[in-house]
Amino acid sequence: MLTTASPTRLLLAAACSWDSTVPLATSLRDAGFDLAIVAPHGHPLHSVPGLTGRWRYRPLLPLMSLRRAIEAAAPTVIMPCDEPTIVLLQRLRDDPTLAPEISDAIGRALGPKVAAPLLASRTGLTAIADRAGIRIPPSAEISSGRQLLTWLRRNGTPAYLKIDRSNGGRGVVCIRSSVSALLAYWRLRLLFGIPRTFWLWLRWGDLSSLPLLSAARAAAITVQKAIDGVPANCAFAAWGGKLIACVSVEALETQTPTGVATVIRVRDDAAMEDTARKVAAELSLSGLHGLDFILARDTGAPWLIEINGRPTQTAYLRLGSGADLAGALYAQASGTPEQPVGAFKSYQVIRLFEQPNDKQPEIAEHLPPASITQPLPALGVTSPAGSALASS
């Protein structure tokens, strides 16, 4: 058991069994962190070598098992890997019996309390965009079918309905007519939550979403205008509200039209980086986070569609100065000079989850940039479900 404080002790907390957490853990460990994990039995994180501690997350006792792991590990940095662990950390934060060091670590993971509702809810995107001057599609929180129809008359279709406390691209429905909109709204309102959790338990034995049912109010539903274009993502590292590294990519191949990205192309995108800088400053973020975008087919401009309060699946990439997320975070946590790993190559194509290196040939090198006047390659989609790059 770990007993002494260390500025480089980091605890990865996972409730969902996502494969993307393994390359993330490896990158953080290789960057220098004393890495510990808390994850369910059988989670792939338990197989990562070189960990300084392993604890079991118990889906039926989620808060207790997470708290025990945090108290035993005594981490300086806590990194939630999914939405259920974010919800649990928010509940733990208000516990007056926590040691000050643990409260500080949780506060660092979540940001200031005033920013937590904005980061945890899709409905907070509009407020952040208004305050920080960020381009987002027309969006609104919807609390009735009548409100939804009124919004659609004003903004038209296609659009997307998104329900809070969902993850991995679930809880998002494309709507193309008033009838499909009403059906989607009531399906999300009536079936998402307890019925879906019960079904996942019966079908797969998956109880990872139990913490998402603990909120006092029903999950909010947001409608968002669809943007014709290609999904993109900016994974970034921040410390004390300052952007310290970011990796911007666009999706070239996905498992399904709105599913997980399998092949991405690196972008040198000043607009996406500037948005990440504004979001980090507005929410005083520390740790690894991700922004989902749509690159508009007609102009190439990035439209922000979602903010993730956790690392997204490209956060493990180490692509040199300014784009080595794990290395930049370690330098800030340890107070040591950054020693970037990797090399940044704009338009480099990478198959997830393989870390590019000199001994491993790339899929393609220095492909030409996507033209803003021609259809973007690969995906011909319309504003997919919270970017294909946000899921496991």
C-alpha positions in Angstrom: 0.0 0.0 0.0 1.2 3.5 -0.8 1.7 5.6 2.2 3.9 8.6 1.3 2.8 11.6 -0.8 4.4 11.9 -4.3 3.8 14.8 -6.8 3.8 12.2 -9.6 1.4 9.7 -8.2 -1.6 9.4 -10.5 -4.7 7.3 -10.1 -6.6 6.2 -13.2 -10.2 5.5 -12.2 -12.4 3.4 -14.6 -15.9 2.0 -14.4 -16.4 1.2 -18.1 -14.2 -1.5 -19.7 -12.9 0.6 -22.5 -9.8 -0.7 -24.4 -8.6 2.9 -24.9 -7.6 3.2 -21.2 -4.7 0.7 -21.8 -2.6 2.9 -24.2 -3.5 5.9 -22.0 -2.1 4.1 -18.9 1.0 3.1 -20.8 1.7 6.6 -22.0 1.3 8.1 -18.5 3.5 5.4 -16.9 6.2 5.9 -19.6 6.1 9.7 -19.1 7.2 9.1 -15.5 4.0 9.0 -13.3 3.8 6.6 -10.4 0.7 5.0 -11.9 -2.0 3.2 -10.0 -5.5 2.1 -11.2 -8.9 1.3 -9.8 -11.0 -0.7 -12.2 -13.6 -3.5 -12.3 -12.5 -7.1 -12.1 -11.4 -8.3 -15.6 -10.8 -4.7 -16.8 -7.8 -4.6 -19.3 -6.2 -2.0 -17.1 -5.3 -4.7 -14.6 -3.0 -6.3 -17.1 -0.8 -3.2 -17.6 2.7 -3.8 -16.2 4.6 -1.4 -14.0 1.7 -0.2 -11.9 2.4 1.0 -8.4 -1.0 -0.1 -7.2 -4.2 -1.9 -8.3 -7.6 -1.7 -6.7 -10.9 -3.2 -7.6 -13.8 -1.0 -8.5 -17.1 -2.7 -7.4 -20.1 -1.7 -9.5 -22.5 -2.5 -6.6 -20.4 -0.4 -4.1 -19.1 2.2 -6.5 -18.5 5.1 -4.2 -17.0 3.1 -1.4 -14.6 1.2 -3.6 -13.5 4.4 -5.4 -12.9 6.2 -2.1 -10.9 3.3 -0.6 -8.7 3.3 -3.7 -8.1 7.0 -3.5 -7.3 6.9 0.2 -4.9 4.0 -0.2 -3.1 5.4 -3.3 -3.0 9.0 -1.9 -2.6 10.4 -5.5 -1.7 13.9 -6.4 -3.5 13.5 -9.7 -6.8 11.6 -10.1 -7.9 11.0 -13.7 -11.5 9.7 -14.3 -11.7 7.6 -17.5 -15.4 7.8 -18.1 -18.6 9.5 -17.1 -19.6 7.3 -14.1 -16.3 8.0 -12.4 -16.8 11.7 -13.0 -20.2 11.5 -11.3 -18.6 9.6 -8.3 -15.8 12.1 -7.9 -18.4 14.9 -7.9 -20.2 13.2 -5.0 -17.0 12.5 -3.1 -15.9 16.1 -3.5 -18.6 17.2 -1.1 -17.7 14.7 1.7 -16.3 16.8 4.6 -14.5 13.7 6.1 -12.0 13.5 3.2 -8.4 14.4 3.9 -7.4 17.8 2.5 -4.9 16.3 0.2 -7.5 14.1 -1.4 -10.0 16.9 -1.6 -7.3 18.9 -3.5 -6.7 16.1 -5.9 -10.4 15.6 -6.6 -10.8 19.4 -7.1 -7.9 19.4 -9.5 -9.5 16.6 -11.5 -12.9 18.3 -11.7 -12.0 22.0 -11.8 -13.7 24.7 -9.7 -17.2 23.8 -8.4 -18.8 26.6 -10.4 -17.5 25.0 -13.6 -18.5 21.4 -12.7 -22.2 21.7 -14.0 -21.0 23.2 -17.3 -18.4 20.4 -17.8 -20.7 17.5 -16.7 -23.7 18.5 -18.8 -24.2 18.8 -22.5 -26.5 21.7 -21.8 -23.6 23.7 -20.5 -22.0 23.9 -23.9 -24.0 27.0 -24.9 -23.1 28.8 -21.7 -19.4 28.1 -22.2 -19.5 29.1 -25.9 -21.3 32.4 -25.1 -18.7 33.3 -22.5 -15.6 32.2 -24.4 -16.6 33.2 -27.9 -16.6 29.7 -29.4 -18.4 28.6 -32.5 -21.1 25.9 -31.8 -24.2 24.7 -33.7 -27.6 26.1 -32.5 -28.4 24.1 -29.4 -31.0 24.2 -26.6 -32.1 22.2 -23.6 -35.5 20.6 -24.2 -38.0 19.6 -21.5 -41.1 18.7 -23.5 -42.1 17.5 -26.9 -43.8 20.9 -27.6 -40.5 22.7 -26.9 -38.7 20.3 -29.3 -41.2 21.0 -32.1 -40.9 24.8 -31.6 -37.1 24.5 -31.8 -37.3 22.4 -35.0 -39.7 24.9 -36.7 -37.1 27.6 -36.0 -33.9 25.7 -36.8 -35.0 22.8 -39.0 -33.6 19.2 -39.5 -31.4 17.2 -39.5 -30.5 17.6 -35.8 -29.4 15.5 -32.9 -31.0 14.8 -29.5 -28.5 14.1 -26.7 -29.2 13.0 -23.2 -26.9 13.7 -20.3 -25.1 11.0 -18.3 -24.6 8.9 -21.5 -21.2 7.8 -22.8 -19.5 6.1 -25.7 -21.8 7.8 -28.3 -24.9 6.3 -26.6 -27.8 8.4 -25.8 -27.6 10.4 -29.1 -30.2 10.1 -31.8 -30.3 11.7 -35.3 -33.7 13.3 -36.1 -34.8 14.1 -39.6 -38.5 14.9 -39.1 -41.0 16.1 -36.5 -42.3 12.5 -36.1 -38.9 11.0 -35.6 -38.0 13.8 -33.2 -40.9 13.1 -30.9 -40.3 9.4 -31.0 -36.6 9.9 -30.2 -37.4 12.3 -27.4 -39.8 10.0 -25.6 -37.5 7.0 -26.2 -34.7 8.8 -24.5 -36.9 10.2 -21.7 -38.6 6.9 -20.9 -36.1 4.2 -21.7 -32.7 5.8 -20.9 -31.6 5.4 -17.4 -33.0 2.6 -15.2 -34.5 0.5 -18.1 -31.3 0.7 -20.1 -29.1 -0.1 -17.1 -31.3 -3.1 -16.3 -31.1 -4.3 -19.9 -27.3 -4.0 -19.9 -27.1 -6.0 -16.7 -29.3 -8.8 -18.1 -27.6 -8.8 -21.5 -23.9 -8.3 -20.6 -23.7 -8.2 -16.9 -22.6 -4.5 -17.2 -23.4 -2.3 -14.2 -21.0 0.5 -15.0 -23.8 3.0 -15.5 -25.2 2.7 -12.0 -23.6 5.9 -10.7 -25.3 7.8 -13.6 -28.7 7.0 -11.9 -27.8 8.8 -8.6 -28.5 12.4 -9.6 -31.4 14.2 -8.0 -33.0 15.4 -11.2 -33.7 13.6 -14.5 -31.0 13.7 -17.1 -31.3 16.8 -19.4 -32.0 16.4 -23.1 -30.4 18.7 -25.6 -31.2 19.3 -29.3 -28.4 20.4 -31.5 -28.4 21.4 -35.2 -26.5 19.0 -37.4 -23.5 20.2 -39.3 -22.6 18.6 -42.6 -19.0 17.5 -42.3 -16.4 15.1 -40.8 -15.9 14.3 -37.1 -12.7 15.7 -35.5 -11.3 15.9 -32.0 -8.8 17.9 -30.0 -7.3 15.9 -27.0 -5.5 18.3 -24.7 -3.6 18.6 -21.5 -4.1 21.6 -19.2 -2.8 22.6 -15.8 -4.4 25.3 -13.7 -6.5 26.5 -16.6 -3.5 26.8 -19.0 -3.3 24.7 -22.2 0.0 22.9 -22.2 -0.3 20.4 -25.1 -2.9 19.3 -27.6 -3.4 16.8 -30.5 -5.9 17.7 -33.1 -7.1 15.0 -35.5 -9.9 14.2 -37.9 -11.5 10.7 -38.4 -10.8 8.8 -41.6 -12.3 5.5 -40.7 -14.8 4.4 -38.0 -16.3 1.1 -37.0 -19.8 2.4 -37.9 -20.9 5.8 -39.4 -21.2 7.3 -35.9 -19.1 4.8 -34.1 -15.5 4.6 -32.7 -12.7 6.0 -34.9 -10.1 3.4 -36.0 -8.0 5.6 -38.3 -7.3 9.3 -37.8 -5.3 12.0 -39.5 -3.3 14.5 -37.5 -4.1 18.2 -38.1 -2.2 21.4 -37.5 -5.4 23.3 -36.7 -5.0 26.7 -35.0 -8.8 27.1 -34.6 -9.2 23.8 -32.7 -6.2 24.6 -30.5 -7.5 28.1 -29.8 -10.9 26.6 -28.8 -9.1 24.2 -26.4 -7.2 27.1 -24.9 -10.4 29.0 -24.3 -12.2 26.1 -22.8 -9.3 25.2 -20.5 -9.1 28.8 -19.3 -12.9 29.2 -18.9 -13.2 26.1 -16.8 -9.8 26.3 -15.0 -9.0 22.7 -16.1 -6.2 20.5 -15.0 -5.5 17.0 -16.5 -6.5 15.4 -19.8 -9.7 16.3 -21.6 -11.1 16.3 -25.1 -13.2 18.4 -27.4 -15.4 17.0 -30.2 -15.8 18.9 -33.4 -17.4 18.7 -36.8 -15.2 20.1 -39.7 -17.8 21.8 -41.9 -17.7 20.4 -45.4 -18.2 23.7 -47.2 -15.6 25.8 -45.3 -13.5 23.3 -43.3 -14.2 25.4 -40.1 -14.4 23.4 -36.8 -17.7 23.5 -34.9 -17.5 22.5 -31.3 -20.2 19.9 -30.5 -19.1 18.5 -27.1 -16.8 18.9 -24.2 -15.5 15.8 -22.4 -14.5 16.0 -18.8 -12.1 13.0 -19.3 -9.4 11.9 -21.7 -10.7 11.0 -25.1 -9.2 8.1 -27.1 -6.3 10.1 -28.8 -5.0 11.4 -25.4 -2.4 8.6 -25.3 -0.6 10.0 -28.4 2.9 11.5 -27.9 3.8 13.5 -30.9 6.6 15.8 -29.8 6.8 19.3 -28.4 3.3 20.8 -27.8 1.6 17.5 -28.7 2.9 15.1 -26.0 0.0 15.2 -23.6 1.4 12.7 -21.0 4.9 14.3 -21.1 3.5 17.8 -20.7 1.2 16.7 -17.8 4.1 15.0 -16.0 6.4 18.0 -16.3 3.7 20.2 -14.7 2.9 17.8 -11.9 6.6 17.1 -11.1 7.9 20.6 -11.6 10.6 19.3 -14.0 11.5 20.5 -17.5 9.4 18.8 -20.2 11.2 16.2 -22.4 8.8 15.6 -25.3 8.6 12.2 -26.9 7.8 11.7 -30.6 7.6 14.0 -33.5 4.7 16.1 -34.9 3.9 15.4 -38.5 1.0 17.3 -39.9 -1.4 15.1 -42.0 0.2 12.0 -40.5 -2.3 9.1 -40.6 -2.4 6.8 -37.5 -4.3 3.6 -36.8 -5.6 3.7 -33.2 -4.2 2.5 -30.8 -0.7 2.3 -32.1 1.9 4.7 -30.9 3.9 6.0 -33.9 7.7 5.5 -33.7 10.7 5.3 -36.0 10.6 1.5 -36.1 6.9 1.2 -37.0 5.9 2.3 -40.5 3.0 4.8 -40.7 -0.1 4.0 -42.6 0.5 7.0 -44.8 2.9 9.9 -44.4 2.2 13.5 -45.2 -1.1 13.1 -47.1 -2.3 16.4 -48.6 -4.7 18.4 -46.4 -8.4 18.0 -46.9 -9.7 20.7 -49.3 -12.3 23.0 -47.8 -13.9 23.3 -51.2 -14.2 19.6 -51.9 -15.8 16.8 -49.9 -13.6 15.8 -47.0 -12.3 12.2 -47.4 -13.6 9.0 -46.0 -16.7 10.0 -43.9 -19.7 11.5 -45.5 -21.7 12.1 -42.4 -23.8 14.8 -40.9 -22.7 15.8 -37.4 -22.3 12.4 -35.8 -23.2 11.4 -32.3 -20.7 13.5 -30.2 -17.7 12.6 -32.4 -16.6 9.2 -33.2 -13.4 10.1 -31.4 -14.9 10.4 -28.0 -15.8 6.8 -27.3 -13.8 4.0 -26.1 
